[in-house]
Structures are given as structure tokens and as C-alpha cells.
Amino acid sequence: MEFTPYLNFDGNCAEAFAFYADLFGGSIVHQSTFGEMPAMEGMPPIPESARNGIMHVHLQIGQQSLMGSDAMPGADGDCGGYQPAQGLWISIQAADVAEGRRLFDALAQGGQCVMPFAETFWSPGFGMARDRFGTPWMVNVAMQA
């Protein structure tokens, strides 16, 4: 079994995933837009303003994945409309303090520092930030045995 975070964006998914690919050293293995979706019976036409939005993106980082999409502009209900992430954090386990600091600083830049990266009683380096795209991250360095 594998859990894959699926992130939702308000029109800036392509920019966010290009940033994540660079930051985490991954590669985008699939990316498609709403405009590339085939017409389906009963589905209204895609608004021109949404055609370049990301319908689905898959970022591969080693053996792990991160996926996401833009919300369909003007859509309501369970399958559309943008809502910022609530009630969750994406946790990253960094190899060491230097790597943790690098990741945290990049994620916090232009975003919001929620808890500064520092030593805690459980970790030599931990911090929480919402990146400039609104995604909430926790960066943690495991205590060395």
C-alpha cells in the first residue's frame, strides 16, 4: 500500500510542481491540462479561462510520488472549486540538519513561516511553513541513534 499526497491549486499548479521538481530533485512524469481532456457526453465545455489549467500532474521523487491539479474555475461541489488545504501537513523527513534547513528555507521563502526551523526535544531540526502556493509543510530531521 502506498499513500500519495494530491495537492489542489488555484491556477498555479504548473508553477508549483516545477518548483517542487527542482527542490526535491524529482521529475514530472505526466502533466496534462483541462484543454487536453477529451469531450465527454453530459460534460459542459471547458471554459477558455481554464483550458491551460493543470488537470493532473505526477511528480516522481525516487520511489515516492506527489500529485496535483488546479481547481476548475467557477466549479462548485466535491469535484471543483479551490479551497486551501486545511487539517493536514505534508511531512518531509530530511537526511540531516543541513538538508532540512535547505528544504525549509526554500519552502518558507515567499510563504509563511509557522514554526521556525530549529532544534526540538525530538529532532535536531524541525520547522513548519506554508509555501507561496499555500501548501503546508513540516520538515523534520530524525534524531541520530
N, C-alpha and C positions, 0 to 999 in steps of 0.2 A: 504494500500500500504506500502511496506517496501523496503528500499534500502540496499543492501548488497555489501560492497566493495569486489572485486575479484582481488586478487593480483597475479602477474606473477613473476616467479623467474628463475634464470639461473642455475638450478640444485641443489639448496639448499632449496627447498620448505619444505621438511620434517623437516629439522633443524629449519627453521624459525617458522613453526607452532608449533613445540614442545616448542620453546621459548615463543611464544605468548600465548599458552595454560597455561604455568606456570605463566607468567607475569600477564595476565588478569584473571586468575582463571577460565578458561573455560575448556571444554573437546572436544576432537576431536570425532565427531560422525560418520564421514565417511572419509576414506582415501583409495585411490586406485592408482595403478601405471599404467604406459603405458603398461607394460608387462602383466597386468591383463585384458587388453581390448580384447574382442573377435575379431577375424579376420572378416573383412567386405569386401564384394566384391568391387573391384576397389581401395581398400586402400593398399598402399605399406606396406611391412612388417616393424615392428618396429625395428629400428637399435638396436643391442645388447647394445650399449652405452646408450640408452635411456630407456631400459626396467625397470630400478629401479626408474626412474623419476616419480614424482607425477603427475598423470593425473588430479586428483581432490581431494581436501581436504575441509572439512567443520568443522569449529571450532564454537561451540556454547558457548556463554558467556551470561548467564542469558537469556533474551529474544532476544538477538542480535546474529548475525552471522558474521563471517569473512570467506571468501572462497579464494581458490587459486590453482595454479598449476605451474609446471615447464613448460618452453617453450620446445617444441620438438627440440632437437639439429639438426641443419642443415636445419630446415624448414624455408621457406620464406612466405611472404604474410600475410594476415589478421589473419590467424589461427596458426601461428607458428613463431618461431624465437624470441629470447629475446630482448626486448627493455626496458630500465629503465623507471620508472614512470616519466611522465612529465605533468605539468599543473594541478596537484592535490595534496592535502594533506589529510590524514586521521586525522580527528579531534576527540580528546578524551576529554570528559567533566569529570574531576576529582571531587570527592566529596569535597575535601578540599586541602589546600596547601601541607600538608604532603603527601597525596596520589598523588597529581600532581608531586611533586618533585621525589617521588619513581618511578613513571612511566617514567618521563622524563629522569632521570639518567640511568635507565635500557635501554631505547631505544637509548640514545646517546652513551652508552658505546660501544666502538669499531666501532662506526659510525661517523657521522659528526654533530656537534652542529651548527645549522644555526642561531638560536637566543637563547641565554641563558635563562634558566628558571628564571623569575623574576617578580616582581610586575609591572603592567602596569596601565594606566588610566582606563581600562575596567575590569581588573582582578587582584586579589591578587596573582596570579601565572599563567604565560604563557611562553611557550617556544616551539621552533621548532627544530626538529632533523631528520636526515636521519639515520635509524638504520643500523647495519652492513650488512643487506641484501639488502639495497638500498631503503627501503620503507620510504616515507616522512610522518612524524607525526607532528601534533600540539597538545600540551597538554594545556588545558585551565581549570581554576578553575572559576566557576561562582561567581560573586560579591554577597555577602550575603546581603539580604534586611534589 
